[in-house]
Amino acid sequence: MKSFYKIVFFFLVFSFANAQTILSGKVLNYKKKPVTNASIYLDTIDSNVVTNKDGEFSLTVPEQVKIIKVHSKKYGWLSSTYNKETKMDFVYLETDKSKNEKGASNPQSLSLEKDKNTITYRTIYDMIRGKIAGVVVQPDNTIIIRGINSIKNNSEPLFIVDGSVVSSIDYIVPSEVKSITVLKDADASIYGSRGSSGVIVIKMKN
């Protein structure tokens, strides 16, 4: 009987150990410099783990966690879906805020043509998530542009890829993206009612 309980105990310990994963990685800025004291979140919960002077982190991730988030007071939020990886690196992209004309809403864009870190993103949604202020990528990859003067501000924006309207950007490979620009309000008005929830303009590399 004692042997039976030992076997059960061993099974429970083994199962618990396998229900968690040790995740490690680095957090870098757009100049590939370490981001120190960045907080790591498991879904929406602060893990109380921060990056060290080399931008490195390591923590235990429970099985039910779906999203890993990073928050830096200087650079803001980054997040990525979690699929039981043991290593994940996060890289902040440089945000280029274009000069706006009077009455424009100041379009924002990510210039990615010379950024070699785009290969670290598994999907176009991971690339966009947390990179541009006011653009929210929800867990189901629905994109919402905040701060739009429209009754449809809870709808997805219009997607323009290389000048053509597309119904989905699921097919886009991050490493092939040249730039991503977000338009809203006055800047999006050139697209008429279709741009009432904002416009995301994506240019691909040749």
N, C-alpha and C positions, 0 to 999 in steps of 0.2 A: 504493500500500500504506500509505503514511504517512497518507493521508486516511482510510483504513479504520480504522486504530488510533485516530485522533483522534475519529472518530464513536463507536467502541466506548467510549473513555474518557469522552466527553461523556455517553453513555447511562448508564454506571455511576454517574457523579457525580450525574446528574439523578435516577436511581432511588433513590440513597442519600438525597438531599435530601428526596425525597417520602415516604420511609419514616419520617420523623420529623416531629413537629409541635411548634411553639412554643406552649406553654400559659402563659397568664397569668391572674391572678385575685386575689381578696382573701380574707382570713380575718377574720371578725368575731365578737365575742361576742354574747350575747343582748341587749345594750344597743346593738348596732350600732357598738361601738367596735372599732378595729383590734386584732388579736391579733398582737403582735410576737414574733419569734424562734420561730415555729411551724415545725417541720420538715416538709418535703414528701417523701412516700414514693411510689415507683413500684412498685405491687404491694407487695412486702415489703421493697424495697430503699431505703435512705436515699439520696436524691438529693444530699444535702449542700447543698440550697437551703433557706434560711429566710426567713420573711416580714420585711419591713423595718418601720420605725416606723409606716408607714401600713397595715400588714397586707397589703401587696402581695407577690406573688411572680411569677417568670417562669422557665421552664426548658424544655429540649428533651425531648420524650417520644418514645421509640422506638415503633415500630409495634406491637410485641407486648404492650405494657402494657395491662392490662384494668381496673385499679383505681388511683385516686389517693387517697392517705391523707394526713391532716394530724395532727400530734401537737403538742400544747401541754402543757408541764409543769403549767400552771395549770388548763386546761380538759379535757385528755384527748384522746381520739381522735375523728376524723371520717373518713369515707371515702365514696367515690362511684364508681360504675362509670364507665369512661372510654370514650367513643365518638368519639374523634378531634376533640373540641371544641378550640377555640383559647382559650376563656375559661371558667373555672369559679370560682364563688365558694362559700365554705364559711361557714356560720353556725352557731355553737353555740347550742343552745336551753337555756333555763333549766330545770333539773331541780328538781322540787318533791318533796321527800321528806316524805311525810305522817308525822305523829306516830303511832307504833304503840302499840297496847295490849299489855299483858303477854302474852307468848307468840306475838305476831304477828311476821311476818317483815319488817315495815316496807315496805309497798308503795311503789313509785316511780311518778311520773307526769310527763308532759310536758303543760303547759298551753299550747295553741296558738291559742286563740280570738282573741287580739289580736295574734298574731305575723304580721306581714306578709311575713316571709321564707319562709313555707311554699311560696310559688310558685317558689322556687329549687330545690326537690326534684322530680326527675322521677318518682319512684315512692315508695310508702309505705315501701319497704325502705330507700331512701336517707335518708328522714326518721328512721327508727328507728336505723339503723346508727351505732354509736359514741356515741349520745346517752344511754343509760341503762346504768349500771354493771351488769355481769353478764349483759347481753343481747347475744348475738353473732348478727350477720347474716352468714352465710357467702356466698361468691361466687355460689352458685346461689340465693340469697335464702332458704335454709332458716334458720329462727330457732331458736336454742337459748338457754334460760335457765339460766345456771350457778348452782351452789350450791343445787340442789334435792335434798331428801332422798328420792329416788325411784330405783328401779332403771331407770326409764324416762327418766332425765335426759338422754338423747341424742335424745329424740323432740321433735317440734315441740309448742309449747304449744297450748292451746285458744284459739280466737279468738272473742271476743264483740264484735259490732258493734251498737251501740244496743240492747243487751239480747238479741240473737239470736245463736245459735251459727252460725258460717259455716265452711265448709271451706277457704276461701282469702280472702286480703285483696288479691289482685292487682288487683282492680277499683277499689280505693279511690284517689281523687284527693287528694294531700297537702293542697292548699289548702282542702279541704272538711272536714278533721279538726279537731275541737274539742279533744280531749285523748286521750292514750294512757296507760293505767295498767297496770303489770305486777304480777301477784300470784303468790306462790309459797308452798308449804308450808301453814301454818295459814290464811293469807288465801285460798288457792285451794281449801281443803277444802270450801267450800260447793258446789263443783261436783262433788264426789265423785271417783271414779276418773278422770273425764275431765280433771280439773285436776291430775293427778299430775305432769305435766311443766310445770306453770305455766300461767298464764292471761294473755292480753293483751286488755285491755278497751279498745275504741276507741269514742269518742263522736263523732258527726258534728255539724257545724254545722246549725242549722235553715234 
